[in-house]
């Protein structure tokens, strides 16, 4: 960075000019740390006159030590030259809470302001991992059955050795940092206690069945620990969506085909519970099941360091709740490599459904998944018979069908009947005939 470039910059959230290192300068550096980080240029006056400062090695070391001792941050300092006058560029990154002489500051535009109690409280919560905080929770409230189930899952996944799962549950949870100094962490409490809603009323999942935006025809409130919420919320959603059965193969195996792929639903649920912003005590995880879609909404937007552009690309995992993420990873339910969103998208594609929509909205994060509008009920409404519906459902799944496939799915009738069904579906503009001779295919036209 050249001084002539610096002189073109105005003071703002990330830039401040100071003639000398005084109390105001230290307050500004602390404010940078608490806000977005920034540069303090030492040796330049407010009106952008270059006064110059000492750039000797002893001064460098002394200044660095004073900044570390006063605000607890290691700065990056560069000496710049302008016509023989020296300017120090002091950079600090955004980081954990920084104070100067026991007080906390933040940048608001080009000014440094003392933080009010409420601002300080909110900033402290944002910069502290909620799940690692401890509370006066009764260790007797730990649900031994859930803990043992977790141990079993973790051993099966190969991510936790049997030797680490001791009979002394408290000792094992301590090794996993879920008990610190004899106290259960928030993570340990909501993961393994019998009823975390006693202290955290927001740790619930609400699943509703909606006919439209105001007509509710089913409602479930899912409580209990987090492992219980994942399992029960998935079952609640399954009760509100449709399943059909396909008989495939020579052994006549029955396959369950749901409106939406269950792996996608499970992955969305896991992401919601693992990455939920538990600081927001007045927000629940909400799931609304409509006739044609499901809306998942979670408290809190994307974690710091993540944005919508990064979300769908290959990215490192950004954990808002590291301890909760670790336990679900050890259980084998999630991965640590930021692949959850990709698995949701891939699962929907494999089911021939449209890609999910991800949005930051209403103070939280939403996922929308849509069902295939061309299901059995749609074709029934079109007046198709059972054989024709089987043909259309096969085509919707496989992309095309041959006459011999028709015989496999409806073996009770002959080729002439199958051909008549196919011709009717072509006339109804539901299928298109491709190829010729013995290589005739019938593909979907919708």
C-alpha positions as CSV (number, residue, x, y, z in Angstrom):
1,X,0.0,0.0,0.0
2,X,1.4,3.4,-1.1
3,X,0.9,6.6,1.0
4,X,-0.6,8.4,-2.1
5,X,-3.3,5.7,-2.2
6,X,-3.9,6.1,1.5
7,X,-4.5,9.8,1.1
8,X,-7.4,9.1,-1.3
9,X,-9.2,7.1,1.5
10,X,-11.6,8.8,3.9
11,X,-11.9,7.8,7.5
12,X,-14.7,5.2,8.0
13,X,-15.6,1.9,9.7
14,X,-12.2,0.4,8.9
15,X,-9.9,3.5,8.5
16,X,-8.6,6.1,11.0
17,X,-5.8,8.7,10.9
18,X,-3.9,9.6,14.1
19,X,-0.9,12.0,14.6
20,X,0.3,10.1,17.6
21,X,-0.3,6.9,19.7
22,X,-2.6,8.1,22.5
23,X,-5.7,6.9,24.4
24,X,-7.9,7.6,21.4
25,X,-5.7,5.5,19.1
26,X,-5.9,2.5,21.5
27,X,-9.7,2.8,21.7
28,X,-9.9,2.9,18.0
29,X,-7.8,-0.3,17.6
30,X,-10.0,-2.1,20.2
31,X,-13.1,-0.8,18.3
32,X,-11.7,-2.2,15.0
33,X,-11.3,-5.6,16.6
34,X,-14.9,-5.6,17.9
35,X,-16.4,-4.5,14.6
36,X,-14.8,-5.4,11.2
37,X,-11.1,-5.0,11.7
38,X,-9.3,-2.0,10.2
39,X,-6.2,0.1,9.6
40,X,-5.0,2.9,11.8
41,X,-2.5,5.2,10.0
42,X,-0.1,6.8,12.6
43,X,1.6,10.0,11.6
44,X,-1.3,11.5,9.6
45,X,-3.6,14.2,11.0
46,X,-7.4,14.3,10.6
47,X,-7.0,16.8,7.8
48,X,-4.6,14.4,6.0
49,X,-1.4,16.3,6.8
50,X,1.6,13.9,7.0
51,X,3.3,14.7,10.3
52,X,5.5,11.6,10.4
53,X,6.5,9.2,13.2
54,X,9.5,7.3,14.5
55,X,10.0,4.1,12.5
56,X,13.0,2.7,14.4
57,X,13.2,-1.0,15.4
58,X,13.1,-0.2,19.1
59,X,10.0,1.9,18.6
60,X,8.4,-0.9,16.5
61,X,8.9,-3.4,19.3
62,X,7.8,-1.0,22.1
63,X,4.6,-0.1,20.1
64,X,3.8,-3.7,19.4
65,X,4.2,-4.7,23.1
66,X,2.0,-1.7,24.2
67,X,-0.8,-2.7,21.8
68,X,-0.7,-6.3,22.9
69,X,-0.7,-5.4,26.6
70,X,-3.4,-2.7,26.3
71,X,-6.0,-4.4,24.0
72,X,-4.8,-8.0,23.9
73,X,-4.3,-8.2,20.1
74,X,-1.2,-8.8,18.0
75,X,-1.1,-6.0,15.3
76,X,0.5,-6.1,11.9
77,X,2.6,-2.9,11.5
78,X,4.3,-1.6,8.3
79,X,6.4,1.5,7.9
80,X,5.7,3.6,4.8
81,X,7.8,6.4,3.5
82,X,6.7,9.7,1.9
83,X,9.3,12.2,1.0
84,X,11.4,11.3,4.0
85,X,8.5,11.2,6.5
86,X,7.4,7.9,8.0
87,X,3.9,6.7,8.5
88,X,2.9,3.5,10.4
89,X,0.1,1.4,9.0
90,X,-1.2,-0.6,12.0
91,X,-3.7,-3.3,11.0
92,X,-5.8,-5.4,13.4
93,X,-8.2,-8.1,12.3
94,X,-11.7,-8.7,13.5
95,X,-11.5,-11.0,16.5
96,X,-12.7,-11.9,20.0
97,X,-13.8,-9.1,22.3
98,X,-11.2,-6.5,22.9
99,X,-11.2,-3.8,25.6
100,X,-9.1,-0.9,26.6
101,X,-8.7,-0.1,30.3
102,X,-11.8,-2.2,31.1
103,X,-14.1,-0.6,28.6
104,X,-15.4,-1.9,25.2
105,X,-15.6,0.2,22.0
106,X,-17.1,-0.2,18.6
107,X,-16.8,1.6,15.2
108,X,-19.9,3.4,14.0
109,X,-19.1,5.0,10.7
110,X,-15.9,7.0,11.2
111,X,-16.4,7.4,15.0
112,X,-15.3,5.2,17.9
113,X,-18.0,4.8,20.5
114,X,-18.3,3.3,23.9
115,X,-20.5,0.2,23.8
116,X,-23.7,0.2,25.8
117,X,-24.5,-2.7,28.1
118,X,-27.0,-4.2,25.7
119,X,-24.6,-3.9,22.7
120,X,-21.9,-5.5,24.7
121,X,-24.2,-8.4,25.8
122,X,-25.2,-9.1,22.2
123,X,-21.6,-8.9,20.9
124,X,-20.4,-11.2,23.7
125,X,-23.0,-13.8,22.7
126,X,-22.1,-13.6,19.1
127,X,-18.4,-14.0,19.8
128,X,-18.9,-16.9,22.3
129,X,-19.8,-20.4,21.3
130,X,-23.1,-20.9,23.0
131,X,-22.7,-24.7,23.1
132,X,-19.5,-24.5,25.1
133,X,-21.0,-22.4,27.9
134,X,-21.6,-24.3,31.2
135,X,-24.6,-24.1,33.4
136,X,-25.8,-25.4,36.8
137,X,-27.5,-28.4,35.2
138,X,-28.3,-31.5,37.2
139,X,-26.0,-34.3,35.9
140,X,-28.7,-36.8,37.0
141,X,-30.9,-35.4,34.1
142,X,-28.6,-37.0,31.5
143,X,-30.5,-39.7,29.6
144,X,-28.3,-42.8,29.9
145,X,-30.2,-44.5,27.0
146,X,-29.5,-41.6,24.6
147,X,-25.8,-41.5,25.6
148,X,-25.4,-45.3,25.1
149,X,-27.2,-45.1,21.8
150,X,-24.7,-42.4,20.8
151,X,-21.8,-44.5,21.9
152,X,-23.1,-47.4,19.8
153,X,-23.5,-45.1,16.7
154,X,-20.1,-43.6,17.2
155,X,-18.4,-47.0,17.5
156,X,-20.3,-48.2,14.4
157,X,-19.1,-45.2,12.4
158,X,-15.5,-45.9,13.4
159,X,-15.1,-42.3,14.6
160,X,-15.0,-43.1,18.3
161,X,-13.0,-46.0,19.7
162,X,-14.6,-48.5,22.1
163,X,-12.0,-47.7,24.7
164,X,-13.1,-44.1,24.7
165,X,-16.7,-45.1,25.6
166,X,-16.2,-46.0,29.3
167,X,-18.9,-47.1,31.8
168,X,-18.3,-43.9,33.6
169,X,-20.5,-41.7,31.4
170,X,-19.5,-38.4,33.1
171,X,-15.8,-39.2,32.4
172,X,-16.5,-39.9,28.7
173,X,-18.5,-36.7,28.4
174,X,-15.7,-34.8,30.0
175,X,-13.2,-36.2,27.4
176,X,-15.6,-34.9,24.7
177,X,-15.6,-31.5,26.4
178,X,-19.3,-31.8,27.2
179,X,-18.5,-31.5,30.9
180,X,-16.1,-28.8,31.9
181,X,-14.9,-28.3,35.5
182,X,-17.6,-30.7,36.7
183,X,-20.4,-28.7,34.9
184,X,-22.4,-29.8,31.9
185,X,-22.1,-27.5,28.9
186,X,-25.1,-26.3,27.0
187,X,-24.2,-28.7,24.2
188,X,-24.1,-31.7,26.6
189,X,-27.4,-30.6,28.2
190,X,-29.5,-30.3,25.0
191,X,-27.8,-33.3,23.4
192,X,-28.3,-35.8,26.2
193,X,-30.7,-34.5,28.9
194,X,-34.2,-35.9,29.3
195,X,-35.9,-32.5,28.8
196,X,-33.8,-29.5,27.8
197,X,-36.9,-27.4,27.3
198,X,-36.9,-26.8,31.0
199,X,-34.3,-24.2,30.5
200,X,-34.3,-23.7,26.7
201,X,-37.9,-23.3,25.5
202,X,-36.7,-22.6,22.0
203,X,-35.0,-26.0,21.5
204,X,-38.0,-27.5,19.8
205,X,-39.1,-28.3,16.2
206,X,-42.6,-27.5,15.1
207,X,-43.9,-29.5,12.2
208,X,-47.2,-28.4,10.6
209,X,-49.4,-29.6,7.8
210,X,-50.8,-26.7,5.8
211,X,-53.5,-26.7,3.2
212,X,-52.7,-23.1,2.4
213,X,-51.0,-20.2,4.3
214,X,-53.7,-20.0,7.0
215,X,-55.4,-23.4,7.0
216,X,-53.6,-25.8,9.4
217,X,-54.7,-29.4,9.2
218,X,-52.0,-31.0,11.3
219,X,-49.5,-29.9,14.0
220,X,-46.7,-31.6,15.9
221,X,-44.4,-30.0,18.6
222,X,-41.2,-32.0,18.8
223,X,-39.4,-31.8,22.2
224,X,-36.8,-33.8,24.0
225,X,-33.0,-33.9,23.3
226,X,-31.5,-33.2,19.9
227,X,-31.2,-36.8,18.9
228,X,-34.9,-37.3,19.8
229,X,-35.8,-34.2,17.7
230,X,-34.1,-35.5,14.6
231,X,-35.8,-38.9,14.7
232,X,-39.3,-37.6,15.7
233,X,-39.3,-34.6,13.3
234,X,-38.5,-37.0,10.4
235,X,-41.4,-39.3,11.4
236,X,-43.7,-36.3,11.7
237,X,-42.9,-35.2,8.2
238,X,-43.3,-38.7,6.8
239,X,-46.8,-38.7,8.4
240,X,-47.7,-35.6,6.4
241,X,-46.4,-36.7,3.0
242,X,-47.4,-39.5,0.6
243,X,-45.7,-42.7,-0.2
244,X,-46.3,-45.1,-3.0
245,X,-45.1,-48.7,-3.5
246,X,-43.3,-50.0,-6.5
247,X,-42.8,-53.7,-7.2
248,X,-39.5,-54.3,-9.0
249,X,-37.3,-57.2,-10.1
250,X,-37.9,-60.8,-10.6
251,X,-38.1,-61.3,-6.8
252,X,-41.0,-58.8,-6.7
253,X,-39.3,-56.5,-4.1
254,X,-41.4,-53.6,-2.8
255,X,-39.8,-50.2,-2.9
256,X,-41.2,-47.2,-0.9
257,X,-41.2,-44.1,-3.1
258,X,-41.9,-40.9,-1.1
259,X,-43.0,-37.5,-2.3
260,X,-39.5,-36.3,-1.3
261,X,-36.3,-38.3,-0.9
262,X,-35.9,-39.1,2.8
263,X,-32.1,-38.6,2.7
264,X,-32.7,-34.9,1.7
265,X,-35.2,-34.4,4.5
266,X,-32.9,-36.0,7.0
267,X,-29.9,-33.8,5.9
268,X,-32.0,-30.6,6.1
269,X,-33.2,-31.6,9.6
270,X,-29.6,-32.3,10.7
271,X,-28.3,-29.0,9.3
272,X,-31.2,-27.1,11.0
273,X,-30.5,-28.6,14.5
274,X,-26.7,-28.6,14.3
275,X,-26.5,-25.0,13.0
276,X,-29.4,-23.4,14.8
277,X,-28.6,-20.1,16.5
278,X,-29.5,-21.1,20.1
279,X,-28.9,-17.5,21.3
280,X,-32.2,-16.6,19.8
281,X,-34.5,-17.7,22.6
282,X,-37.8,-16.6,21.0
283,X,-37.4,-18.6,17.7
284,X,-38.2,-22.2,17.0
285,X,-37.2,-24.4,14.1
286,X,-40.3,-24.5,11.9
287,X,-41.3,-26.9,9.2
288,X,-44.4,-26.4,7.1
289,X,-45.6,-29.2,4.8
290,X,-47.9,-28.0,2.0
291,X,-49.5,-30.0,-0.8
292,X,-46.7,-29.2,-3.2
293,X,-43.7,-28.2,-1.1
294,X,-42.0,-28.3,2.3
295,X,-40.6,-25.1,4.0
296,X,-37.9,-25.5,6.6
297,X,-37.0,-22.4,8.6
298,X,-34.3,-22.1,11.2
299,X,-33.3,-19.5,13.8
300,X,-30.3,-17.4,12.7
301,X,-28.9,-16.7,9.3
302,X,-25.7,-18.3,7.8
303,X,-22.8,-18.6,10.2
304,X,-20.0,-15.9,10.1
305,X,-17.6,-16.7,7.2
306,X,-20.4,-18.3,5.1
307,X,-22.5,-16.7,2.3
308,X,-25.0,-17.8,-0.3
309,X,-22.3,-17.9,-3.0
310,X,-20.1,-20.3,-1.0
311,X,-23.0,-22.4,0.2
312,X,-23.5,-24.4,-3.0
313,X,-19.8,-24.6,-3.9
314,X,-17.1,-26.7,-2.3
315,X,-16.4,-25.1,1.0
316,X,-14.9,-25.7,4.4
317,X,-17.3,-26.5,7.1
318,X,-18.3,-23.5,9.3
319,X,-19.7,-24.6,12.6
320,X,-21.8,-22.2,14.6
321,X,-22.0,-24.9,17.4
322,X,-18.7,-26.8,17.3
323,X,-19.4,-29.2,20.1
324,X,-22.9,-30.1,18.8
325,X,-21.4,-30.6,15.3
326,X,-18.6,-32.8,16.7
327,X,-21.1,-35.1,18.5
328,X,-23.3,-35.5,15.4
329,X,-20.1,-36.1,13.3
330,X,-18.9,-38.8,15.7
331,X,-22.3,-40.4,15.6
332,X,-22.0,-40.8,11.8
333,X,-25.0,-38.6,11.1
334,X,-23.1,-35.7,9.5
335,X,-19.8,-35.0,7.8
336,X,-17.3,-32.3,8.8
337,X,-16.4,-31.1,5.3
338,X,-19.2,-28.8,4.3
339,X,-20.8,-31.4,2.0
340,X,-24.3,-31.3,3.5
341,X,-25.8,-28.9,1.0
342,X,-24.4,-30.8,-1.9
343,X,-25.9,-34.0,-0.6
344,X,-29.3,-32.4,-0.3
345,X,-29.1,-31.1,-3.9
346,X,-27.8,-34.5,-5.3
347,X,-30.6,-36.4,-3.4
348,X,-33.3,-34.2,-5.0
349,X,-31.7,-34.6,-8.5
350,X,-31.6,-38.4,-8.1
351,X,-35.3,-38.3,-7.3
352,X,-35.9,-36.2,-10.5
353,X,-37.1,-33.3,-8.4
354,X,-36.2,-29.6,-8.9
355,X,-33.2,-28.2,-7.0
356,X,-33.9,-26.9,-3.5
357,X,-34.1,-23.1,-2.9
358,X,-32.0,-21.7,-0.1
359,X,-32.8,-18.2,1.4
360,X,-31.8,-15.9,4.2
361,X,-35.1,-14.4,5.3
362,X,-37.1,-13.3,8.4
363,X,-34.1,-13.3,10.6
364,X,-33.2,-16.9,9.8
365,X,-32.4,-19.4,7.1
366,X,-34.9,-21.2,4.9
367,X,-34.9,-24.3,2.6
368,X,-37.7,-25.0,0.1
369,X,-38.1,-28.4,-1.5
370,X,-40.8,-29.1,-4.0
371,X,-42.5,-32.4,-4.9
372,X,-43.1,-33.7,-8.4
373,X,-46.4,-32.3,-9.5
374,X,-47.0,-35.3,-11.8
375,X,-47.8,-37.9,-9.1
376,X,-50.4,-40.6,-9.1
377,X,-53.2,-38.3,-7.9
378,X,-52.4,-36.0,-10.9
379,X,-52.8,-38.8,-13.4
380,X,-55.9,-40.1,-11.6
381,X,-57.4,-36.6,-12.1
382,X,-56.6,-36.9,-15.8
383,X,-58.8,-39.9,-16.0
384,X,-56.1,-42.5,-16.6
385,X,-56.6,-46.2,-15.7
386,X,-54.3,-48.1,-13.4
387,X,-52.1,-49.5,-16.2
388,X,-51.7,-46.1,-17.8
389,X,-50.8,-44.6,-14.4
390,X,-48.2,-47.3,-13.9
391,X,-46.7,-46.5,-17.3
392,X,-46.6,-42.8,-16.5
393,X,-45.0,-43.4,-13.0
394,X,-42.4,-45.6,-14.6
395,X,-41.6,-43.0,-17.2
396,X,-41.4,-40.2,-14.5
397,X,-38.9,-42.3,-12.6
398,X,-36.8,-43.8,-15.5
399,X,-37.3,-41.2,-18.2
400,X,-38.6,-43.6,-20.9
401,X,-40.3,-47.0,-21.3
402,X,-40.4,-49.8,-23.9
403,X,-43.2,-52.2,-24.7
404,X,-41.5,-55.0,-22.8
405,X,-41.3,-52.8,-19.7
406,X,-45.1,-52.4,-19.8
407,X,-45.5,-56.1,-19.7
408,X,-43.2,-56.3,-16.6
409,X,-45.3,-53.7,-14.6
410,X,-48.7,-55.0,-15.9
411,X,-48.2,-58.7,-16.7
412,X,-51.9,-59.6,-16.6
413,X,-52.6,-58.1,-20.1
414,X,-51.1,-58.7,-23.6
415,X,-49.0,-56.6,-26.0
416,X,-52.0,-55.2,-27.9
417,X,-53.5,-53.7,-24.7
418,X,-50.1,-52.2,-23.8
419,X,-49.8,-50.7,-27.2
420,X,-53.3,-49.2,-27.0
421,X,-52.4,-47.7,-23.6
422,X,-49.3,-46.2,-25.0
423,X,-51.1,-44.7,-28.0
424,X,-53.7,-43.1,-25.7
425,X,-50.9,-41.5,-23.6
426,X,-49.4,-40.2,-26.9
427,X,-52.8,-38.7,-27.9
428,X,-53.1,-37.1,-24.4
429,X,-49.7,-35.5,-25.1
430,X,-48.2,-37.2,-22.1
431,X,-45.7,-39.4,-24.0
432,X,-43.6,-39.0,-27.2
433,X,-42.6,-41.9,-29.4
434,X,-38.9,-42.1,-30.3
435,X,-36.9,-44.5,-32.6
436,X,-38.2,-47.1,-34.9
437,X,-38.4,-50.8,-35.6
438,X,-37.3,-52.8,-32.5
439,X,-35.8,-49.8,-30.8
440,X,-38.9,-47.8,-30.0
441,X,-38.9,-45.8,-26.8
442,X,-41.7,-43.8,-25.2
443,X,-40.5,-40.7,-23.4
444,X,-42.3,-38.2,-21.2
445,X,-43.5,-35.0,-22.9
446,X,-44.3,-33.2,-19.7
